[in-house]
């Protein structure tokens, strides 16, 4: 029987031990060597003497334990022994050993039901079924496969593969459905791009789409030390698009909501922007700018934490993303690790070595900003790793969001504010407040201007009527003043032809100019499509808006 609260596993210079989850936080058992322990009854299942093992990973259903140790060759140059072992957790026997030279992507990938397992071997992805590692069930062969990601969820299984570009050819990501790998049209979707030295591929939970962060090591424009990043959307139905990010700069983090219907991106030069997009890659909500470089959805998807860790001060913003309301703004200084508890209520932050070797420790928070438990490692010790016990989805039901901070016996910490350095000549003079960057407030906290929010169809129709009446009044004024009367438009002139007529109203003239600019861009896209060029999803949507734009232009010009 599973425990009522998730356990916390802690690994550091004091050893490997477990801590009971909230509300008790009492220490459990200390573990020596590499052991497999049943957390339900605290019994030792198996012990493995692997002194050189540096990586451990369980399969999704905890039936297989994968271990990896650095690959070594003998002094005479002969091949080394297999360094990747797969153990049966129930019996403790070694199912299979492989040679895996690189630590990167060392662990095989399993489907959630463990019916499928895959490894990248040279230019192929090898697939094994039902944890039978003695027989390769299928192979996906593409020249120079660099990486692959299996989709989450049940059958049908899907796989995304990345092949880097070479000799002028673009890089590409393709989506396949297992085991349909043969033939020129086997791929469910394909997306190619030139600016990519490496990619990160992120499936949504329903396995209907993949987000691809394409990165280059060097920004040829010289605008960034971090290279260039672009964000691409690829759906299993064949649709693809480039996600248009309003602010230039690095892409720090992209994360899917558990609903699979939206995703959040943190991007742009500091202070960074954060925006939620829908499956059409249209922005849904803009969180403005701030000191952040990471985003974390709660397991139930109803709370989002935007945080600034690493070289930032550890400021967090906890948002109710159903109502887009800010819940709390705690500060976890010097944090190097963040994780949501499976119950969707508690948050773990930690300062671990070797990223930071001082002030190591961890804290358990409630999402309302209260610190419920805190542990500081002694000054001569280190904390290496801390993690929640995993649970299946649905074990902990979602609870109603509260905005009132929960009570805690742990005193709240006031973050130390570092004062700016002032040269001696200015220390006796008044302090002037100045900022390098003005932070942009969230969308729902901006001054309410007329065009801040997208208008509904009815509102747009009413706005057009209002503008038409305004134009008619302006025309009446123009009739009274012949000197201001504009030159009439010839009847033979097409609706989308650029004319030099003016209404006398600068706002209407500006709208007409913008509409004609959009129509000209649509004409160029149609010409590109006629030549056989494949257009992006957002470009096709622009073409579909041509009729509405022409009608709007006609309505405005009738009032001239």
Rosetta blueprint (number, residue, H / E / L):
1 X L
2 X L
3 X L
4 X L
5 X L
6 X L
7 X L
8 X E
9 X E
10 X E
11 X E
12 X E
13 X L
14 X L
15 X E
16 X E
17 X E
18 X E
19 X E
20 X L
21 X L
22 X L
23 X L
24 X L
25 X L
26 X L
27 X E
28 X E
29 X E
30 X E
31 X E
32 X L
33 X L
34 X E
35 X E
36 X E
37 X E
38 X E
39 X L
40 X L
41 X L
42 X L
43 X E
44 X E
45 X E
46 X E
47 X E
48 X E
49 X L
50 X L
51 X L
52 X L
53 X E
54 X E
55 X E
56 X E
57 X E
58 X E
59 X L
60 X L
61 X L
62 X L
63 X L
64 X E
65 X E
66 X E
67 X E
68 X E
69 X E
70 X L
71 X L
72 X L
73 X L
74 X L
75 X L
76 X L
77 X L
78 X L
79 X L
80 X L
81 X L
82 X L
83 X L
84 X E
85 X E
86 X E
87 X E
88 X E
89 X L
90 X L
91 X L
92 X L
93 X L
94 X E
95 X E
96 X E
97 X E
98 X E
99 X L
100 X L
101 X L
102 X L
103 X L
104 X L
105 X L
106 X L
107 X L
108 X L
109 X E
110 X E
111 X L
112 X L
113 X L
114 X L
115 X L
116 X E
117 X E
118 X E
119 X E
120 X E
121 X E
122 X L
123 X L
124 X E
125 X E
126 X E
127 X E
128 X E
129 X E
130 X L
131 X L
132 X L
133 X L
134 X L
135 X L
136 X L
137 X L
138 X E
139 X E
140 X E
141 X E
142 X L
143 X L
144 X L
145 X E
146 X E
147 X E
148 X E
149 X E
150 X E
151 X L
152 X L
153 X L
154 X L
155 X L
156 X L
157 X L
158 X E
159 X E
160 X E
161 X E
162 X E
163 X E
164 X L
165 X L
166 X L
167 X L
168 X L
169 X L
170 X L
171 X E
172 X E
173 X E
174 X E
175 X E
176 X E
177 X E
178 X L
179 X L
180 X E
181 X L
182 X L
183 X L
184 X L
185 X L
186 X L
187 X L
188 X L
189 X E
190 X E
191 X E
192 X E
193 X E
194 X L
195 X L
196 X L
197 X L
198 X E
199 X E
200 X E
201 X E
202 X E
203 X E
204 X L
205 X L
206 X L
207 X L
208 X L
209 X E
210 X E
211 X E
212 X E
213 X E
214 X E
215 X E
216 X L
217 X L
218 X L
219 X L
220 X L
221 X L
222 X L
223 X L
224 X L
225 X L
226 X L
227 X L
228 X L
229 X E
230 X E
231 X E
232 X E
233 X E
234 X E
235 X E
236 X L
237 X L
238 X L
239 X L
240 X E
241 X E
242 X E
243 X L
244 X L
245 X L
246 X L
247 X L
248 X L
249 X L
250 X L
251 X E
252 X E
253 X E
254 X E
255 X E
256 X E
257 X L
258 X L
259 X L
260 X L
261 X L
262 X E
263 X E
264 X E
265 X E
266 X E
267 X E
268 X L
269 X L
270 X L
271 X L
272 X E
273 X E
274 X E
275 X E
276 X E
277 X E
278 X E
279 X L
280 X L
281 X L
282 X L
283 X E
284 X E
285 X E
286 X E
287 X E
288 X E
289 X E
290 X E
291 X L
292 X L
293 X L
294 X E
295 X E
296 X E
297 X E
298 X L
299 X L
300 X L
301 X L
302 X L
303 X E
304 X E
305 X E
306 X E
307 X E
308 X L
309 X L
310 X L
311 X L
312 X L
313 X L
314 X L
315 X E
316 X E
317 X E
318 X E
319 X E
320 X E
321 X L
322 X L
323 X L
324 X L
325 X E
326 X E
327 X E
328 X E
329 X L
330 X L
331 X E
332 X L
333 X L
334 X L
335 X L
336 X L
337 X E
338 X E
339 X E
340 X E
341 X L
342 X L
343 X L
344 X L
345 X L
346 X E
347 X E
348 X E
349 X E
350 X E
351 X E
352 X L
353 X L
354 X L
355 X L
356 X L
357 X L
358 X L
359 X L
360 X L
361 X E
362 X E
363 X E
364 X E
365 X E
366 X E
367 X L
368 X L
369 X L
370 X L
371 X E
372 X E
373 X E
374 X E
375 X E
376 X E
377 X L
378 X L
379 X L
380 X L
381 X L
382 X L
383 X E
384 X E
385 X E
386 X E
387 X E
388 X E
389 X L
390 X L
391 X L
392 X L
393 X L
394 X L
395 X L
396 X L
397 X L
398 X L
399 X L
400 X L
401 X L
402 X L
403 X L
404 X L
405 X L
406 X L
407 X L
408 X L
409 X L
410 X L
411 X L
412 X L
413 X L
414 X L
415 X L
416 X L
417 X L
418 X L
419 X L
420 X L
421 X L
422 X L
423 X L
424 X H
425 X H
426 X H
427 X L
428 X L
429 X L
430 X L
431 X L
432 X L
433 X L
434 X L
435 X L
436 X L
437 X L
438 X L
439 X L
440 X L
441 X L
442 X L
443 X H
444 X H
445 X H
446 X L
447 X L
448 X L
449 X L
450 X L
451 X L
452 X L
453 X L
454 X L
455 X L
456 X L
457 X H
458 X H
459 X H
460 X H
461 X H
462 X H
463 X H
464 X H
465 X H
466 X H
467 X H
468 X H
469 X H
470 X H
471 X H
472 X H
473 X H
474 X H
475 X H
476 X H
477 X H
478 X H
479 X H
480 X H
481 X L
482 X H
483 X H
484 X H
485 X L
486 X L
487 X L
488 X L
489 X L
490 X L
491 X L
492 X L
493 X L
494 X L
495 X L
496 X L
497 X L
498 X L
499 X L
500 X L
501 X L
502 X L
503 X L
504 X L
505 X L
506 X H
507 X H
508 X H
509 X H
510 X H
511 X H
512 X H
513 X H
514 X H
515 X H
516 X H
517 X H
518 X H
519 X H
520 X H
521 X H
522 X H
523 X H
524 X H
525 X H
526 X H
527 X H
528 X H
529 X H
530 X H
531 X L
532 X L
533 X L
534 X L
535 X L
536 X L
537 X H
538 X H
539 X H
540 X H
541 X H
542 X H
543 X H
544 X H
545 X L
546 X H
547 X H
548 X H
549 X H
550 X H
551 X H
552 X H
553 X H
554 X H
555 X H
556 X H
557 X H
558 X H
559 X L
560 X L
